[in-house]
Amino acid sequence: MKKSMKMFMTAGLAMVISLNGAAVSFAEEAAAEPASGDSRTIVMIPKIEGIRFFEMAADGARKAGEDLGVNVIYEGTATPSAADQVALIEKYVEEGVDAICVSPNDMAEVGAALLAAQEAGITVLDWDSQCGEAVTTASIYNVHDKEFGEHMVDKLVEAMGTTEGQYAIVTGGLDAQNLNSWIDYGKRYAEVEYPDLELVAIPVPSDEDADKAYKITKMLLESYPDLKGILGYSTPTGPGCAKAIQEMGLQDKVALVANGMEEDCQEYRADGSLDCGCLWDVEKLGYLTIATANYLLDGNQLDDSFKVEGIDSVTVSENGHNVYYTEIGNDF
């Protein structure tokens, strides 16, 4: 498997000290100062390289490295492979880095490697998608899963203009914890609040690939001619599913609510192929991940006093393990 690697070794300090000593600066530019050889190293591993979501998260991680004076290594693989993520984790455990932050493709397989990393004394975080509290020091959540899952269903019903009819789900990967959580919460919510909605099939995976999402959507539209709505989970589904609706001229018949990068979806939003895109500021998510890891490496505990300046939406769970970037993100 061919792997690409981007190392961001940057330095500078822009730590804003709040009254409780827990704030780090997102807004201030770092002062130019070379990093010392003793500077700590934080590794960030995405589900996959080459899609805009994770590249923007990498930009945020790099900015955090500049502001906090830490070395940030961002490395992923060309396909969403849990086995390849495990290989990367094992490599960096062997190298003795200070922290590893991973968006896991499979919580069980990757979780075992993260537990081994913890046992080796490395601070371990999951971000974007979760592996569980037993194998991580902290978890960075994009959103509150329940609220976000229910929100997407509400937006689909709004776009459909009716509370009844058939709908389908296109997802990223079947083993992605965050996507599965949004889907499960949404399905349960729909069964109670919109009992006349009919889910026509189990969620179909696109493997984080817009072209696969496009082909799957065409198949669904051909197989279920009465389909009224589609929910797309993972950012490639936004443009991928919308392209199929656009090509088949079904903008006025089939509603689409999906995750997506706004830059990739403008054409489809303009002609109604995508009725609503749901996401958040991905660059700040990347920044938050590195800032949290660095905060823990300083010996701090996560609680309500943890603040990241410029990211006002951050909250921490009562047990001090989960850090939530936002509740439901922003629609476009």
Secondary structure, DSSP 8 states (H G I E B T S, - for coil): --EEEEEEE---------TTS-EEESSS--------TT--EEEEE-S-SSSHHHHHHHHHHHHHHHHHT-EEEEEEESS--HHHHHHHHHHHHHHT-SEEEE--S-HHHHHHHHHHHHHTT-EEEEESS---GGG-SEEEESS-HHHHHHHHHHHHHHHHTSS-EEEEEEES-TT-HHHHHHHHHHHHHHHHH-TTEEE-SS-EE-TT-HHHHHHHHHHHHHH-TTEEEEEE-STTHHHHHHHHHHHTT-TTT-EEEEE--HHHHHHHHHTTSSSEEEE--HHHHHHHHHHHHHHHHTT---STT-EEET-TT-EE-TTS-EEES-SS-EE-
